[in-house]
């Protein structure tokens, strides 16, 4: 099964949407006092490790 450029662009758009959604949820949890900055950094580090990326600082 081959993916055409439309499918790839659509999937990339969905991934960007999900990443932005998670980012906003994490920010809201931080602002509500449910996650500390250390918690956010820990989550970021774990996700970056799993996907082989460099973590962002919160």
SEFIZA-3560 file (N, C-alpha, C; in Angstrom, 3 decimals):
REM SEFIZA-3560
<numar><xx>0.846</xx><yy>-1.176</yy><zz>0.000</zz><atom>N</atom></numar>
<numar><xx>0.000</xx><yy>0.000</yy><zz>0.000</zz><atom>CA</atom></numar>
<numar><xx>0.889</xx><yy>1.236</yy><zz>0.000</zz><atom>C</atom></numar>
<numar><xx>0.689</xx><yy>2.082</yy><zz>-0.994</zz><atom>N</atom></numar>
<numar><xx>1.486</xx><yy>3.299</yy><zz>-1.091</zz><atom>CA</atom></numar>
<numar><xx>0.655</xx><yy>4.487</yy><zz>-0.646</zz><atom>C</atom></numar>
<numar><xx>1.308</xx><yy>5.375</yy><zz>0.057</zz><atom>N</atom></numar>
<numar><xx>0.649</xx><yy>6.606</yy><zz>0.468</zz><atom>CA</atom></numar>
<numar><xx>0.955</xx><yy>7.681</yy><zz>-0.557</zz><atom>C</atom></numar>
<numar><xx>-0.070</xx><yy>8.388</yy><zz>-0.982</zz><atom>N</atom></numar>
<numar><xx>0.198</xx><yy>9.488</yy><zz>-1.891</zz><atom>CA</atom></numar>
<numar><xx>0.449</xx><yy>10.765</yy><zz>-1.098</zz><atom>C</atom></numar>
<numar><xx>0.812</xx><yy>11.822</yy><zz>-1.783</zz><atom>N</atom></numar>
<numar><xx>1.183</xx><yy>13.068</yy><zz>-1.109</zz><atom>CA</atom></numar>
<numar><xx>0.036</xx><yy>13.654</yy><zz>-0.296</zz><atom>C</atom></numar>
<numar><xx>-1.199</xx><yy>13.483</yy><zz>-0.747</zz><atom>N</atom></numar>
<numar><xx>-2.355</xx><yy>13.984</yy><zz>0.008</zz><atom>CA</atom></numar>
<numar><xx>-2.492</xx><yy>13.259</yy><zz>1.342</zz><atom>C</atom></numar>
<numar><xx>-2.310</xx><yy>11.940</yy><zz>1.325</zz><atom>N</atom></numar>
<numar><xx>-2.396</xx><yy>11.164</yy><zz>2.569</zz><atom>CA</atom></numar>
<numar><xx>-1.312</xx><yy>11.588</yy><zz>3.543</zz><atom>C</atom></numar>
<numar><xx>-0.102</xx><yy>11.767</yy><zz>3.026</zz><atom>N</atom></numar>
<numar><xx>1.013</xx><yy>12.163</yy><zz>3.887</zz><atom>CA</atom></numar>
<numar><xx>0.762</xx><yy>13.544</yy><zz>4.475</zz><atom>C</atom></numar>
<numar><xx>0.301</xx><yy>14.481</yy><zz>3.671</zz><atom>N</atom></numar>
<numar><xx>0.011</xx><yy>15.831</yy><zz>4.153</zz><atom>CA</atom></numar>
<numar><xx>-1.112</xx><yy>15.800</yy><zz>5.183</zz><atom>C</atom></numar>
<numar><xx>-2.120</xx><yy>14.981</yy><zz>4.951</zz><atom>N</atom></numar>
<numar><xx>-3.235</xx><yy>14.856</yy><zz>5.882</zz><atom>CA</atom></numar>
<numar><xx>-2.763</xx><yy>14.286</yy><zz>7.223</zz><atom>C</atom></numar>
<numar><xx>-1.964</xx><yy>13.235</yy><zz>7.157</zz><atom>N</atom></numar>
<numar><xx>-1.447</xx><yy>12.635</yy><zz>8.389</zz><atom>CA</atom></numar>
<numar><xx>-0.532</xx><yy>13.606</yy><zz>9.128</zz><atom>C</atom></numar>
<numar><xx>0.291</xx><yy>14.335</yy><zz>8.393</zz><atom>N</atom></numar>
<numar><xx>1.170</xx><yy>15.316</yy><zz>9.029</zz><atom>CA</atom></numar>
<numar><xx>0.342</xx><yy>16.404</yy><zz>9.714</zz><atom>C</atom></numar>
<numar><xx>-0.728</xx><yy>16.839</yy><zz>9.074</zz><atom>N</atom></numar>
<numar><xx>-1.618</xx><yy>17.833</yy><zz>9.673</zz><atom>CA</atom></numar>
<numar><xx>-2.248</xx><yy>17.315</yy><zz>10.957</zz><atom>C</atom></numar>
<numar><xx>-2.663</xx><yy>16.061</yy><zz>10.945</zz><atom>N</atom></numar>
<numar><xx>-3.248</xx><yy>15.459</yy><zz>12.139</zz><atom>CA</atom></numar>
<numar><xx>-2.226</xx><yy>15.377</yy><zz>13.272</zz><atom>C</atom></numar>
<numar><xx>-0.997</xx><yy>15.004</yy><zz>12.937</zz><atom>N</atom></numar>
<numar><xx>0.049</xx><yy>14.930</yy><zz>13.956</zz><atom>CA</atom></numar>
<numar><xx>0.344</xx><yy>16.305</yy><zz>14.552</zz><atom>C</atom></numar>
<numar><xx>0.385</xx><yy>17.330</yy><zz>13.711</zz><atom>N</atom></numar>
<numar><xx>0.611</xx><yy>18.686</yy><zz>14.211</zz><atom>CA</atom></numar>
<numar><xx>-0.532</xx><yy>19.133</yy><zz>15.110</zz><atom>C</atom></numar>
<numar><xx>-1.756</xx><yy>18.788</yy><zz>14.726</zz><atom>N</atom></numar>
<numar><xx>-2.916</xx><yy>19.127</yy><zz>15.550</zz><atom>CA</atom></numar>
<numar><xx>-2.822</xx><yy>18.448</yy><zz>16.912</zz><atom>C</atom></numar>
<numar><xx>-2.514</xx><yy>17.155</yy><zz>16.908</zz><atom>N</atom></numar>
<numar><xx>-2.411</xx><yy>16.419</yy><zz>18.171</zz><atom>CA</atom></numar>
<numar><xx>-1.282</xx><yy>16.951</yy><zz>19.045</zz><atom>C</atom></numar>
<numar><xx>-0.154</xx><yy>17.280</yy><zz>18.430</zz><atom>N</atom></numar>
<numar><xx>0.962</xx><yy>17.835</yy><zz>19.202</zz><atom>CA</atom></numar>
<numar><xx>0.572</xx><yy>19.170</yy><zz>19.824</zz><atom>C</atom></numar>
<numar><xx>-0.110</xx><yy>20.015</yy><zz>19.068</zz><atom>N</atom></numar>
<numar><xx>-0.540</xx><yy>21.311</yy><zz>19.600</zz><atom>CA</atom></numar>
<numar><xx>-1.574</xx><yy>21.119</yy><zz>20.699</zz><atom>C</atom></numar>
<numar><xx>-2.453</xx><yy>20.156</yy><zz>20.545</zz><atom>N</atom></numar>
<numar><xx>-3.466</xx><yy>19.865</yy><zz>21.548</zz><atom>CA</atom></numar>
<numar><xx>-2.822</xx><yy>19.425</yy><zz>22.862</zz><atom>C</atom></numar>
<numar><xx>-1.872</xx><yy>18.511</yy><zz>22.783</zz><atom>N</atom></numar>
<numar><xx>-1.176</xx><yy>18.043</yy><zz>23.982</zz><atom>CA</atom></numar>
<numar><xx>-0.418</xx><yy>19.192</yy><zz>24.633</zz><atom>C</atom></numar>
<numar><xx>0.229</xx><yy>20.021</yy><zz>23.819</zz><atom>N</atom></numar>
<numar><xx>0.961</xx><yy>21.167</yy><zz>24.341</zz><atom>CA</atom></numar>
<numar><xx>0.034</xx><yy>22.093</yy><zz>25.124</zz><atom>C</atom></numar>
<numar><xx>-1.130</xx><yy>22.388</yy><zz>24.567</zz><atom>N</atom></numar>
<numar><xx>-2.093</xx><yy>23.263</yy><zz>25.254</zz><atom>CA</atom></numar>
<numar><xx>-2.629</xx><yy>22.622</yy><zz>26.523</zz><atom>C</atom></numar>
<numar><xx>-2.896</xx><yy>21.324</yy><zz>26.477</zz><atom>N</atom></numar>
<numar><xx>-3.367</xx><yy>20.624</yy><zz>27.683</zz><atom>CA</atom></numar>
<numar><xx>-2.323</xx><yy>20.669</yy><zz>28.788</zz><atom>C</atom></numar>
<numar><xx>-1.065</xx><yy>20.471</yy><zz>28.418</zz><atom>N</atom></numar>
<numar><xx>-0.002</xx><yy>20.522</yy><zz>29.421</zz><atom>CA</atom></numar>
<numar><xx>0.110</xx><yy>21.924</yy><zz>30.009</zz><atom>C</atom></numar>
<numar><xx>-0.020</xx><yy>22.948</yy><zz>29.172</zz><atom>N</atom></numar>
<numar><xx>0.038</xx><yy>24.328</yy><zz>29.665</zz><atom>CA</atom></numar>
<numar><xx>-1.119</xx><yy>24.617</yy><zz>30.629</zz><atom>C</atom></numar>
<numar><xx>-2.307</xx><yy>24.170</yy><zz>30.267</zz><atom>N</atom></numar>
<numar><xx>-3.473</xx><yy>24.391</yy><zz>31.133</zz><atom>CA</atom></numar>
<numar><xx>-3.311</xx><yy>23.668</yy><zz>32.468</zz><atom>C</atom></numar>
<numar><xx>-2.796</xx><yy>22.447</yy><zz>32.436</zz><atom>N</atom></numar>
<numar><xx>-2.559</xx><yy>21.701</yy><zz>33.675</zz><atom>CA</atom></numar>
<numar><xx>-1.520</xx><yy>22.410</yy><zz>34.536</zz><atom>C</atom></numar>
<numar><xx>-0.528</xx><yy>23.005</yy><zz>33.901</zz><atom>N</atom></numar>
<numar><xx>0.484</xx><yy>23.762</yy><zz>34.638</zz><atom>CA</atom></numar>
<numar><xx>-0.123</xx><yy>25.018</yy><zz>35.254</zz><atom>C</atom></numar>
<numar><xx>-0.905</xx><yy>25.751</yy><zz>34.464</zz><atom>N</atom></numar>
<numar><xx>-1.536</xx><yy>26.975</yy><zz>34.971</zz><atom>CA</atom></numar>
<numar><xx>-2.533</xx><yy>26.681</yy><zz>36.091</zz><atom>C</atom></numar>
<numar><xx>-3.163</xx><yy>25.517</yy><zz>36.042</zz><atom>N</atom></numar>
<numar><xx>-4.119</xx><yy>25.128</yy><zz>37.080</zz><atom>CA</atom></numar>
<numar><xx>-3.411</xx><yy>24.599</yy><zz>38.336</zz><atom>C</atom></numar>
<numar><xx>-2.096</xx><yy>24.476</yy><zz>38.258</zz><atom>N</atom></numar>
<numar><xx>-1.341</xx><yy>24.000</yy><zz>39.410</zz><atom>CA</atom></numar>
<numar><xx>-1.323</xx><yy>22.493</yy><zz>39.553</zz><atom>C</atom></numar>
<numar><xx>-1.738</xx><yy>21.782</yy><zz>38.514</zz><atom>N</atom></numar>
<numar><xx>-1.783</xx><yy>20.323</yy><zz>38.587</zz><atom>CA</atom></numar>
<numar><xx>-0.471</xx><yy>19.672</yy><zz>38.154</zz><atom>C</atom></numar>
<numar><xx>0.324</xx><yy>20.400</yy><zz>37.368</zz><atom>N</atom></numar>
<numar><xx>1.647</xx><yy>19.932</yy><zz>36.965</zz><atom>CA</atom></numar>
<numar><xx>2.650</xx><yy>21.039</yy><zz>37.248</zz><atom>C</atom></numar>
<numar><xx>3.763</xx><yy>20.670</yy><zz>37.819</zz><atom>N</atom></numar>
<numar><xx>4.822</xx><yy>21.652</yy><zz>38.045</zz><atom>CA</atom></numar>
<numar><xx>5.683</xx><yy>21.765</yy><zz>36.787</zz><atom>C</atom></numar>
<numar><xx>6.546</xx><yy>22.755</yy><zz>36.763</zz><atom>N</atom></numar>
<numar><xx>7.461</xx><yy>22.889</yy><zz>35.632</zz><atom>CA</atom></numar>
<numar><xx>8.384</xx><yy>21.675</yy><zz>35.567</zz><atom>C</atom></numar>
<numar><xx>8.770</xx><yy>21.164</yy><zz>36.719</zz><atom>N</atom></numar>
<numar><xx>9.593</xx><yy>19.952</yy><zz>36.756</zz><atom>CA</atom></numar>
<numar><xx>8.839</xx><yy>18.764</yy><zz>36.154</zz><atom>C</atom></numar>
<numar><xx>7.533</xx><yy>18.669</yy><zz>36.443</zz><atom>N</atom></numar>
<numar><xx>6.703</xx><yy>17.601</yy><zz>35.852</zz><atom>CA</atom></numar>
<numar><xx>6.672</xx><yy>17.728</yy><zz>34.334</zz><atom>C</atom></numar>
<numar><xx>6.478</xx><yy>18.958</yy><zz>33.845</zz><atom>N</atom></numar>
<numar><xx>6.430</xx><yy>19.183</yy><zz>32.400</zz><atom>CA</atom></numar>
<numar><xx>7.751</xx><yy>18.799</yy><zz>31.747</zz><atom>C</atom></numar>
<numar><xx>8.864</xx><yy>19.200</yy><zz>32.366</zz><atom>N</atom></numar>
<numar><xx>10.174</xx><yy>18.850</yy><zz>31.821</zz><atom>CA</atom></numar>
<numar><xx>10.399</xx><yy>17.343</yy><zz>31.838</zz><atom>C</atom></numar>
<numar><xx>9.932</xx><yy>16.687</yy><zz>32.872</zz><atom>N</atom></numar>
<numar><xx>10.069</xx><yy>15.237</yy><zz>32.970</zz><atom>CA</atom></numar>
<numar><xx>9.283</xx><yy>14.533</yy><zz>31.861</zz><atom>C</atom></numar>
<numar><xx>8.061</xx><yy>14.984</yy><zz>31.634</zz><atom>N</atom></numar>
<numar><xx>7.233</xx><yy>14.420</yy><zz>30.556</zz><atom>CA</atom></numar>
<numar><xx>7.911</xx><yy>14.642</yy><zz>29.217</zz><atom>C</atom></numar>
<numar><xx>8.379</xx><yy>15.848</yy><zz>28.996</zz><atom>N</atom></numar>
<numar><xx>9.047</xx><yy>16.189</yy><zz>27.740</zz><atom>CA</atom></numar>
<numar><xx>10.284</xx><yy>15.317</yy><zz>27.520</zz><atom>C</atom></numar>
<numar><xx>11.081</xx><yy>15.126</yy><zz>28.567</zz><atom>N</atom></numar>
<numar><xx>12.287</xx><yy>14.307</yy><zz>28.458</zz><atom>CA</atom></numar>
<numar><xx>11.953</xx><yy>12.854</yy><zz>28.126</zz><atom>C</atom></numar>
<numar><xx>10.928</xx><yy>12.323</yy><zz>28.760</zz><atom>N</atom></numar>
<numar><xx>10.549</xx><yy>10.930</yy><zz>28.514</zz><atom>CA</atom></numar>
<numar><xx>10.048</xx><yy>10.736</yy><zz>27.082</zz><atom>C</atom></numar>
<numar><xx>9.217</xx><yy>11.650</yy><zz>26.621</zz><atom>N</atom></numar>
<numar><xx>8.695</xx><yy>11.547</yy><zz>25.251</zz><atom>CA</atom></numar>
<numar><xx>9.830</xx><yy>11.696</yy><zz>24.246</zz><atom>C</atom></numar>
<numar><xx>10.710</xx><yy>12.673</yy><zz>24.470</zz><atom>N</atom></numar>
<numar><xx>11.840</xx><yy>12.875</yy><zz>23.557</zz><atom>CA</atom></numar>
<numar><xx>12.729</xx><yy>11.633</yy><zz>23.516</zz><atom>C</atom></numar>
<numar><xx>12.936</xx><yy>11.011</yy><zz>24.664</zz><atom>N</atom></numar>
<numar><xx>13.745</xx><yy>9.789</yy><zz>24.710</zz><atom>CA</atom></numar>
<numar><xx>13.102</xx><yy>8.680</yy><zz>23.886</zz><atom>C</atom></numar>
<numar><xx>11.792</xx><yy>8.547</yy><zz>24.022</zz><atom>N</atom></numar>
<numar><xx>11.081</xx><yy>7.474</yy><zz>23.296</zz><atom>CA</atom></numar>
<numar><xx>11.123</xx><yy>7.653</yy><zz>21.793</zz><atom>C</atom></numar>
<numar><xx>11.069</xx><yy>8.889</yy><zz>21.337</zz><atom>N</atom></numar>
<numar><xx>11.038</xx><yy>9.113</yy><zz>19.884</zz><atom>CA</atom></numar>
<numar><xx>12.401</xx><yy>9.491</yy><zz>19.316</zz><atom>C</atom></numar>
<numar><xx>13.431</xx><yy>9.558</yy><zz>20.182</zz><atom>N</atom></numar>
<numar><xx>14.760</xx><yy>9.861</yy><zz>19.715</zz><atom>CA</atom></numar>
<numar><xx>14.949</xx><yy>11.308</yy><zz>19.317</zz><atom>C</atom></numar>
<numar><xx>14.395</xx><yy>12.200</yy><zz>20.110</zz><atom>N</atom></numar>
<numar><xx>14.465</xx><yy>13.618</yy><zz>19.812</zz><atom>CA</atom></numar>
<numar><xx>15.087</xx><yy>14.358</yy><zz>20.998</zz><atom>C</atom></numar>
<numar><xx>15.318</xx><yy>15.641</yy><zz>20.828</zz><atom>N</atom></numar>
<numar><xx>15.859</xx><yy>16.478</yy><zz>21.896</zz><atom>CA</atom></numar>
<numar><xx>14.683</xx><yy>17.119</yy><zz>22.625</zz><atom>C</atom></numar>
<numar><xx>14.634</xx><yy>17.006</yy><zz>23.962</zz><atom>N</atom></numar>
<numar><xx>13.496</xx><yy>17.591</yy><zz>24.701</zz><atom>CA</atom></numar>
<numar><xx>13.533</xx><yy>19.114</yy><zz>24.694</zz><atom>C</atom></numar>
<numar><xx>12.357</xx><yy>19.698</yy><zz>24.689</zz><atom>N</atom></numar>
<numar><xx>12.232</xx><yy>21.153</yy><zz>24.834</zz><atom>CA</atom></numar>
<numar><xx>12.179</xx><yy>21.462</yy><zz>26.312</zz><atom>C</atom></numar>
<numar><xx>12.616</xx><yy>22.649</yy><zz>26.663</zz><atom>N</atom></numar>
<numar><xx>12.514</xx><yy>23.093</yy><zz>28.058</zz><atom>CA</atom></numar>
<numar><xx>11.190</xx><yy>23.813</yy><zz>28.244</zz><atom>C</atom></numar>
<numar><xx>10.532</xx><yy>23.560</yy><zz>29.364</zz><atom>N</atom></numar>
<numar><xx>9.284</xx><yy>24.238</yy><zz>29.676</zz><atom>CA</atom></numar>
<numar><xx>9.543</xx><yy>25.412</yy><zz>30.552</zz><atom>C</atom></numar>
//
